[in-house]
Amino acid sequence: MEKLHFNFDTTDAIKKPVHVGVVASGDLEVIFRPTDKQTEINIVTGSDGFHDVWENVLTRFFDRYPVKANIEINDFGSTPGVVNLRLTQALEALKDEK
């Protein structure tokens, strides 16, 4: 098990928390919470040694969607595609709440 931490300078604040996904084999859950600071991401993953992969996926995502949130990710061996899918689903859930 590995714990990872990332920060991103982003601009688009959220107003409500959102939760998508579940922790299960090959999947993950993502929780977005409002913040007035920079985006902070805390990840707990069952797959060790993938820091650079996580950093690349998250950098691409936040370059495209500069959402400002405190984000918790609980991972159980998901692929980069699933990570991007869950992050995008969280954005969609935020849009539905407006």
N, C-alpha and C positions, 0 to 999 in steps of 0.2 A: 504494500500500500504506500502511495506517495501523496504528499500534500504540496500543491503548487500555488503560487501567488503571483498575480500580474496586476499592473496598473496601466490605464490608458487615459490620455487627456481627450475628453469628449465634450460635446456641447448640448445634446438633446435630452434634457431631463425628463424622467417619467414621473407620473403623479401617484400611481398605485402599484402595489406589488403584483407579481404574476408568477405562477408556478406551472411548468409543463414537464411532461415526461415522468418516468418512473425509474428507479434503480433496479435493473434486472439484467440478466445476461446479455451483453452486447448493447446495452442501452444506458441512458443517463437521465437525470432530472436536472432542470435548470430553474433557479429561483432568482427573479429580479426584484430588488427593493429600491425605492427612491433614495437618493442621496443628494446632498448639495456640494459634495466634493468630487474629485475625479473618479472615474470608474475603477472599482476595485473588484477583482475576481479571485475567489478562493475555490480551489478544486481539490477534491479528494478522489483519487483514482486507484483502482485495483491494478493498474498496469504501470509498472515502474520504467523509468528511462525514456519517457516521451516528452520531456520538457520542451524541446525545440519544435516538435510537431504541434503541441498545444499552442506555443507562442506564434507559430506561423498561421494556424487556423484563426486564432483570435485577432491577430493583427489584420488579416484580410477582412474579417468580419467588421471590426470597428473602423477600419478605413472606409468601408462602404456605408456602415450604419453607425454614426457616432453617438449612440445612445448612452446617456449618463445614468449609471445604476450601481448599486452594490449587488454583485452577482455571486451566487453560490452554485457550484456544479458538483454533483455527486455522480461519479462515473463507474461503470462496471464493464470496461473493455470496449467502449464504443469506438467506431471508426471516425475519422475526420468528417466524413459526409454526414454521419448521424449528429455529430456535434453542431455542425452548421445548420442542419435541419431543426434541431431543438432551439437553437438561438433564434432562428428565423420564426419558429412557431411562437416563441415568447413575444417577439415584436408584433406578430399578428394578433395575439391575445391582447396586447396593449391597445392596438387600434380598435378592437372590438369593444373595449371598455369606454372609449371616448364618446 
